[in-house]
């Protein structure tokens, strides 16, 4: 459920087919995201999942799975 929601957000921001977004996808190399795209994705995630994500934590994110792990860790706090 979380993955499908996250995939939809990423695909929407990056104008991709959701099927192109996998857990292993790297934002920059595979999906073509730049820093502004990543910031927009962060804002959309915060809104969709109703939680704040610290910028420092986002800086270490490389793959979609990293973001999913971050969302789950924030939910556990």
C-alpha positions as CSV (number, residue, x, y, z in Angstrom):
1,X,0.0,0.0,0.0
2,X,2.7,2.5,1.0
3,X,4.8,1.6,-2.0
4,X,1.9,2.1,-4.5
5,X,1.1,5.5,-2.9
6,X,4.8,6.5,-3.0
7,X,5.2,5.2,-6.6
8,X,2.2,7.3,-7.7
9,X,3.7,10.4,-6.1
10,X,7.1,9.9,-7.7
11,X,5.6,9.1,-11.1
12,X,3.4,12.2,-10.9
13,X,6.1,14.6,-10.0
14,X,8.5,13.2,-12.6
15,X,5.9,12.7,-15.3
16,X,6.6,8.9,-15.5
17,X,4.5,5.8,-16.0
18,X,4.2,4.4,-12.4
19,X,5.4,1.0,-13.8
20,X,8.8,2.7,-14.4
21,X,9.2,3.3,-10.7
22,X,10.5,0.3,-8.8
23,X,11.9,-0.1,-5.3
24,X,15.4,-0.3,-6.7
25,X,15.0,2.8,-8.9
26,X,17.7,5.4,-8.2
27,X,16.2,8.9,-8.3
28,X,19.0,10.6,-10.2
29,X,20.4,7.9,-12.4
30,X,17.3,5.9,-13.2
31,X,14.4,8.4,-12.9
32,X,16.2,11.6,-14.0
33,X,15.2,13.5,-10.9
34,X,17.1,16.7,-10.0
35,X,17.2,18.5,-6.6
36,X,14.0,20.4,-7.2
37,X,12.2,17.3,-8.2
38,X,13.4,15.6,-5.0
39,X,12.2,18.6,-2.9
40,X,8.8,18.4,-4.6
41,X,8.6,14.7,-3.9
42,X,9.5,15.3,-0.3
43,X,6.6,17.9,0.0
44,X,4.2,15.5,-1.6
45,X,5.2,12.6,0.6
46,X,4.8,14.8,3.7
47,X,1.3,15.7,2.6
48,X,0.2,12.3,1.5
49,X,1.6,10.4,4.6
50,X,0.8,13.3,7.0
51,X,4.3,13.4,8.6
52,X,7.3,15.7,8.5
53,X,10.6,14.4,7.1
54,X,13.8,16.2,8.1
55,X,15.9,17.6,5.2
56,X,19.0,15.9,6.6
57,X,17.4,12.5,6.3
58,X,16.3,13.1,2.8
59,X,19.9,14.1,1.8
60,X,21.0,10.4,2.2
61,X,18.2,9.0,0.0
62,X,19.3,7.4,-3.2
63,X,16.6,4.9,-4.1
64,X,12.8,4.6,-3.8
65,X,13.4,1.8,-1.2
66,X,15.4,4.3,0.9
67,X,12.3,6.7,0.9
68,X,10.0,3.8,1.8
69,X,12.3,2.8,4.7
70,X,12.4,6.5,5.8
71,X,8.6,6.7,5.8
72,X,8.3,3.5,7.8
73,X,10.9,4.7,10.3
74,X,9.1,8.0,10.8
75,X,5.8,6.1,11.3
76,X,7.4,4.0,14.0
77,X,8.6,7.1,15.9
